[in-house]
Amino acid sequence: MIVAEELGRAFTRRVRTPGLWGATKALFSAQTEQINAVSGLSFSANSGELLGLIGENGAGKSTTVKMLTGILVPTSGRVKVLGMEPAKNRNRLALRIGVVFGQRPQLLWDIPVRETFGLLRTMYAIPDSVYRVTYGEAVRRLDLEPLLRVPVRQLSLGQRMRCDLAASLLHAPAVAFLDEPTIGLDAIAKEEVREYIRLIQRKFGMTIVLTTHDLKDITELCSRLVVLHQGKLMFDGSLTGFERKYAPERRLIVSLEDRLTAVKAGRLAAAIKKSGGVLRSWEPYRLVIEYREKGVATRIMRGLLRSAHPSDFVMERADIETIVRRLYRNPSPAPKVIPAGIP
């Protein structure tokens, strides 16, 4: 459905020396520099796949989506969507894709939402069987009924986003590009949007590319993650693979019935290390253990049940927001866990 090979997009911008002399000089001999927004990007998406595209600001997400939809022409590489080159077949491709671009709604500003939906129904020649599902589910799940008679200019940002998402998926496109579809929404509205996307994607087998800074959108909707950094591909794979690569450590927090002494903590640390874990910290009634390998937690818990009288076990792992935040700060792979001993 989507194939990008060594895709690149460069922009040229003028550089001016500060001050009056710089402004005067720029009139006669303007200097320029080239910015590579996207460089050497290769990935593909299969039919029915829901792919999350993430990266920090300036990573190249929106530029990539604009090349995939034909808005921008790549300066290098090649891209095909539904077997077509987007920039060369923009009109034909537009009939088969849906696009949401953050705060740039496709709704007509001065007419009620219902009339825009009717116009889109005619433009895309949407069959009754499809329209009944996409329109009906949008009105019901996105709570659009009170908004249908309201001119778009009178809607809030969150209301416009819900209506714009419905408009983009009204014709059940083969491929949908959703750039920040939950921006400006409260927690309840975000959940409604996610449920609607999930429902329509399953009913029609859409391929969806989702870009967002709200990583809960990714964890609840996407089975695959593509991470960009400074316009280049950093990771492409499953969410499980992403966690395994960048945050493989797991934590086991143990509450104890009996008070723990330093001597006993030292013995426990040695036993935990032998089982494949690391005692990261301890308090008189609490242990924090870190491990990576599958099955280690079971061995550790069995050992503690025999020697430490635990009252409770809690297993934790880094959530995706923590992993991504760590990755943005340091793009290199996560370091190995090194035993720290007893504090």
N, C-alpha and C positions, 0 to 999 in steps of 0.2 A: 504493500500500500504506500509506503514511504521509503525511498532509498536516497541517502546522501553520501557522496563519495568525495573526500578531500575538499569539503565545502569551505569556501572562504569569502569574506566580505571586508574590504578595506575602504576607509573614508579618508578624504584629504581635507585638511583644515588649515586655515591661515594662522600664522604665528606673527605676532606684532610685538616689537620692543616697547616697553612702557614709556609714557611721557610724550611730549610734543614732538620731539625729534623722531620717535618711533612711529607716530601717526603720520608725519610728513614723509618719512622714508617708505612707509607701506603704500602710499599713493603711487609710487613709481616702481618699486621693486618688492612686491609682497613675497614673503617667505612662506612656505607651506611645509607641513609634515603629514606623514601617512599614519593612520591609526588602524590597526587590524582588529576589528570588532569580533570577527570569527576567523579561525585559522585551522585548516586541515581537519575539519570535523567530518567524521564518518559514522553513520549509524543507520539502522533501518527499523521499520515498525510493520508488524504483520496485521492481517485482518482481525478485527475484534480485540486488539491490544489496547490497554489503557496505560500510557507511558507518562511518567512524571519527569519534567525537565526543570531542573533547579540550578541555582548558582547565585552568588552574591550580585549586588548591583554592578552593572557594567560587565558581567560575565559573557554576555552575548545571547541571552535567551530570546529577547524580543526580536533582535536582528535575525536570529535563526528562524523564528516563526514567520517573519516577514518574507524571508527567502522561500520558505516552504509554501507560502500562500501566493507568491508572485508579486508582492508589493515591491520587493527589492530584487535586483538582478545580482547574482553572485559574481564576484570578481575572479574567482577560481573554483575549480571543481565542478561537479554536476549534481543535480538533484531531480528526482522524479516523484510525483505524487499521483497515484492512480494511473501510472503509466504515462503521465504528461509532464512536460517541463513547465513549471508554474508560470514563469515570466512570459513564455511564448504562448501559452494557452490559458491565459488568465480568465477570460470570459467563460470558456468552456469548463474550466476547473471550478469556477465560482458556483456553478449549478450543483456541484457534487460535494462541496465542503461547507462547513459552518465555522464561523470565526467570532470569538469574543476578545476584544482588545481593551481590557481594563476599564478606564473611564472614557472610552470613545464609543458611545452607543451607536448602533445602526438604526435605532428607532427614529422616526420622523418627529421633529421637535414640537410642532404646533398642533398635531392631531392626537386624538385619544389612542391609547394602546391597542384597543380592539381593532381600530381601522388600519393600523400598521400591520397587525397580524393578518387581516383580510387581504391587504395589498401583497404581502409576502406569499400568501397562499396562491394568489393569482400568478405572481411572477415566477414562482417555482413550479407551478402546475401540480400542486400537492394532491395526491389522491385522497378521496374521502376517508378511506380506511386508515391511512397514515395520519391525516390531520386529526381525526377523532382521538387517536392515542396521544400524539404529541401535544396538541392544544389542551385536550381534556386533562391529561396528567399534569401539565404545567400549571393550569389554573388551580387544580386541586392541591398539588404538592407544594407549589411555591406561593400559595395564598394570593393569587392574582385577581380574584373576583372583584375586590373593592377598587382595583386600579384600572380596570378595563375601560372605564368611561372618562378617565382623567388624562388631560394632555400631558405629553412626556415632560414638557418644561416645568410642570408643577410637581414632578416626582422627586423624592429625595434620591441621593446616590444609591443607597441600598435597594430602593424600589426599582430604580432604573436598571440596576445590575440584574435583578431577578427577571425583569421583563426582557432584557437584552439576551440573557441566556436562553429564555424560552424562544425568542425570535430566531436565534442562531441554530437551534435544534428543531425548529418547526417542520422542516422538510426532511428530517431524518437523514442527514448527510452521511456519506460513506466515511468521511474523515472530518473530525472536528478539532479545531485548535482553540483551546480555552486559555487565554492569557489573563491571569488574576481574576477568575470568575467570582471569587468570594470577597473581593475588596469592598470595604464599606458596609459589610453585613455584620449583624450581631450573632451571637453564638447559636441561637435557635434558627435563624435564617440560613446560616452556613450549613447546618445539619440538613435543612430542607433542600438546599441546593445540591449537596452531596448525594442525598437520596434520589433526587430527580436525575442527576447525571448517571448514577448507577443503574437506575431503572431503564432509562432510554438506551443506554449503551448495551444492556443485556437484551432488550427487546429487538433491537435492530442490528446488533453485531457491529456497532461503530468502532472505528479506530480513533482513539482520542489522545491528543498530546496536550498535557496540562502543565502550565507553568504557574508557579505560585510561590509566595514567601510564607504562606501559612502551611507548615509542614504536616499539619493534621490532615489537610486535603490529600497529601501524598500517601500517608500511612493508611487512610481509610478507603482510598479509591484505586491506587496504582499497584500493580504487581511488578512493575519494572521501573528503574530509576536511571536517568541520564544526568550526570553532574558536569557542569561546565565551570571552568576557571580561566579567567583572562582569555576567553574566546576559544579555548581548547578543551577537548574531551578529557575529563579526569576519571570518570567511572561510568560504566554501562553494564547493568546487571540487575539482579533481583534485590529487593529490600533486605532479604536475609544475607545475601552475598555482600551487600554494602556494610551491614552491621558486622559481619564476620571479618571484613578487611580492615575497617577503620575503628571498630570498637568491639573486639572479640572478648574483652573481659566481662565477667559476670560477678555479681556480689552476693554473698550469703551472709545475712545478718542474723546472729544467733542470740537469743535471750537466755540467760542462765538462772537456775533456781538458787545455786550456791555461790557464795562469794569466791571470786577468782584471785589467787595470789600470783605474784610475779614468777615464782618458781613453777607453778602449775601452768601458767601461760606459756613459759618457755618450752615445757614438755608438749603442750598442745600445738605450738608453732611447728615443732619438729615433726609431729605426727601429721599435721595438715600438709606440710611440705612434701612428706613422703607420699601422701595421697594425690598430689598434683596441684595443690592450692598454695596460697600465701596468706598468712595472718597479717592483714594490713594495720589493724589497730585493735586494742582491747581495753575494756573497762572492767571494774569488778563484777558486773552482771551482764556484760555484752561483748560479743566478738564481731568483728567485721572481716570477712574472708573473701579473697578475690581468686578467681579461677578462670580458665579458658576452655579446657577440653571437655567434651561431652562425657558424662558419667562421673566426673570428678565430684560434683555436689553430692551424689548418692553415697560415694565412698566416705566423704568427709562427715556427712550426717550420721552414717552408721558408726563411725569411730567416736563421734561426740556423744552419741546415745549410750555408748559403753563407758565413757570416761568423764563426762562433764555435766551430766544431768541438765540438758537444755529444756526450757519450757516452751520455746517457740522458734520457728525458722521462717525467715522472709527472704525470698529470692528476688534480686533486682538486676536490671541491665540498663545500660544507657539508652535513653529515648533518642529518636532521630534528630530532634532539635539540638540536643547536646552534642551529638556526633557531628552534625553539619556545622555548628558553631566552632567546634574544635578544628574541623577540617578547613574552614575559611581562615582561621588564624594561622594554621600551619598545614599547608597543602601536602606535605610529605606523609607517607604511611605511618600509622600509629606505632609507637615503639613497643618492644616486647616487655612483658611484666617482669620486673626484677625483684626477687624477694627482699623485703625491707627489714625483716627481723622483728624483734620486739621493741616497741618504743620505750 
